[in-house]
Amino acid sequence: MHSTTRFEIDLPRELADAVRERVASGRYASEAEVFAHGVTRLVEEDDDPLDPAVAAVLAHAYDEWVADPTGGIPIDEVVERFDDQRAKYRAKA
């Protein structure tokens, strides 16, 4: 049997309505199930292996591509930039 802990929370009306709608739709069996799913997703998101340095490099490369879709970057250069950024990030940590 799973051990549980009871929480009492206050939610903005919009979020409370969203929880009730999900239960009413049958997608979730209870409000507790909605919250458990939400917290599980939050934990997964927080544990995401994509670190900020990688995200910054990817965002910059994407912005460059959007500005000029014909000017793609060869994969070797992408890897080199990634490695450089990762090294800088790790040096700061």
C-alpha positions as CSV (number, residue, x, y, z in Angstrom):
1,M,0.0,0.0,0.0
2,H,1.3,3.5,-0.9
3,S,1.9,5.9,2.0
4,T,0.1,9.2,1.5
5,T,0.2,12.7,2.9
6,R,-2.7,15.0,3.1
7,F,-2.4,18.6,1.8
8,E,-4.8,21.5,2.2
9,I,-4.3,24.2,-0.5
10,D,-6.0,27.3,-1.8
11,L,-6.2,27.7,-5.6
12,P,-7.2,30.5,-7.8
13,R,-10.7,30.0,-9.2
14,E,-9.5,29.2,-12.7
15,L,-7.2,26.4,-11.5
16,A,-9.9,25.0,-9.2
17,D,-12.3,25.0,-12.2
18,A,-9.7,23.3,-14.4
19,V,-9.3,20.5,-11.8
20,R,-13.0,20.0,-11.5
21,E,-13.4,19.9,-15.3
22,R,-10.8,17.2,-15.6
23,V,-12.5,15.1,-13.0
24,A,-16.0,15.7,-14.5
25,S,-14.7,14.7,-17.9
26,G,-13.8,11.3,-16.5
27,R,-10.1,11.8,-17.5
28,Y,-9.2,11.6,-13.8
29,A,-11.0,9.7,-11.0
30,S,-10.4,12.4,-8.4
31,E,-9.0,15.8,-7.6
32,A,-6.1,14.0,-5.8
33,E,-5.3,12.2,-9.1
34,V,-5.2,15.5,-11.0
35,F,-2.8,16.9,-8.4
36,A,-0.6,13.8,-8.4
37,H,-0.3,13.9,-12.2
38,G,0.5,17.6,-12.1
39,V,3.2,17.2,-9.5
40,T,4.6,14.2,-11.3
41,R,4.9,16.3,-14.5
42,L,6.6,19.1,-12.5
43,V,9.2,16.7,-11.0
44,E,9.9,15.3,-14.5
45,E,10.3,18.8,-15.9
46,D,12.6,19.8,-13.0
47,D,14.7,16.7,-13.6
48,D,15.0,17.4,-17.3
49,P,18.6,16.7,-18.4
50,L,18.7,19.7,-20.8
51,D,20.8,22.2,-18.9
52,P,20.6,25.9,-19.4
53,A,23.8,26.1,-21.4
54,V,22.5,23.6,-23.9
55,A,19.2,25.3,-24.1
56,A,20.9,28.7,-24.8
57,V,23.0,27.2,-27.6
58,L,19.9,25.6,-29.1
59,A,17.8,28.7,-28.8
60,H,20.6,30.8,-30.5
61,A,21.0,28.3,-33.4
62,Y,17.2,28.2,-33.9
63,D,17.0,32.0,-33.9
64,E,19.8,32.1,-36.6
65,W,17.9,29.5,-38.7
66,V,14.6,31.4,-38.4
67,A,16.4,34.6,-39.5
68,D,17.9,32.8,-42.6
69,P,16.5,29.3,-43.2
70,T,18.9,28.9,-46.2
71,G,22.0,29.4,-44.0
72,G,22.0,26.2,-42.1
73,I,24.9,25.3,-39.9
74,P,26.9,22.1,-40.6
75,I,26.5,19.5,-37.9
76,D,30.3,19.6,-37.1
77,E,30.0,23.3,-36.3
78,V,26.9,22.7,-34.2
79,V,28.7,20.0,-32.2
80,E,31.8,22.3,-31.8
81,R,29.6,25.2,-30.6
82,F,27.8,22.9,-28.2
83,D,31.0,21.6,-26.8
84,D,32.4,25.1,-26.4
85,Q,29.3,26.3,-24.6
86,R,29.2,23.2,-22.4
87,A,32.8,23.7,-21.4
88,K,32.1,27.4,-20.5
89,Y,29.1,26.4,-18.5
90,R,30.9,23.8,-16.6
91,A,33.8,26.1,-15.9
92,K,31.4,28.5,-14.2
93,A,29.8,25.8,-12.1
